Amino acid sequence: MWSVVIPVKPFSRAKSRLAAGLGPWRHELAHAFFLDTLWAVRNTEGVRTVVVVTADPLAAAQTRTLGAVVCPDAPGVGLNAAVRLGAAKCRAVGPEGPVAVLTADLPGLRPQELDQVLREARHHRRAFVADHTGEGTTVLTALTTAGLAPAFGSGSGHRHALSGAFPVEMPSDCGIRLDVDTPEDLARVALRGVGPYTAALFRLRKARYPVADPVQGASSTASS
């Protein structure tokens, strides 16, 4: 049984590269991305414990509502430190076992994709999934919490590979590789299909602003 760590920035500071085209909607999108990621993880076979590392009060409250564990983030420590905090929380709340770290911006993630990755990762001391560009990382796994050795940040896919993590191959257009940082990323995942929370936000935006934009018409869900 797996533990999963999801680090979450305060929504007010998330997704700055979406600001030019979407303004304050970027905060709402970051919120929806997180909820869809958490929903998919909670519905993945073989996941026992989900730990969300965050300093955002709304994210913390909704984490508890959705049956996951909150680990308070320390402001300014960075993503890799947040991952280590989450791994320590996993050790504190359950027996030692395999652990996976997911980024919180995977609105197109499907539970069966994560299940496929975890089944493969179980055969490797450490493993990772590269993002759709091949440069970043969306998932990092280890057979023990102490063995994660996270190296998230720009070019993390290369660093994780160089550190000996096994690259789990998944199609570049599947939800587990489609993290969202730019308007182009948003358009790509919108065309493929997103989870229920992001889909609802897309519909709301379309109703209020019925003009062409990266999310117009994107209302299909990843669970369908």
Secondary structure as GFF3:
##gff-version 3
##sequence-region A 1 224
A	DSSP	beta_strand	2	8	.	.	.	ID=ss1
A	DSSP	three_ten_helix	11	13	.	.	.	ID=ss2
A	DSSP	three_ten_helix	16	18	.	.	.	ID=ss3
A	DSSP	alpha_helix	19	22	.	.	.	ID=ss4
A	DSSP	alpha_helix	25	42	.	.	.	ID=ss5
A	DSSP	beta_strand	47	54	.	.	.	ID=ss6
A	DSSP	alpha_helix	57	65	.	.	.	ID=ss7
A	DSSP	beta_strand	69	72	.	.	.	ID=ss8
A	DSSP	alpha_helix	79	93	.	.	.	ID=ss9
A	DSSP	beta_strand	99	102	.	.	.	ID=ss10
A	DSSP	alpha_helix	111	121	.	.	.	ID=ss11
A	DSSP	beta_strand	126	130	.	.	.	ID=ss12
A	DSSP	beta_strand	137	142	.	.	.	ID=ss13
A	DSSP	three_ten_helix	145	147	.	.	.	ID=ss14
A	DSSP	alpha_helix	156	162	.	.	.	ID=ss15
A	DSSP	beta_strand	166	167	.	.	.	ID=ss16
A	DSSP	three_ten_helix	175	177	.	.	.	ID=ss17
A	DSSP	alpha_helix	183	192	.	.	.	ID=ss18
A	DSSP	alpha_helix	196	208	.	.	.	ID=ss19
###
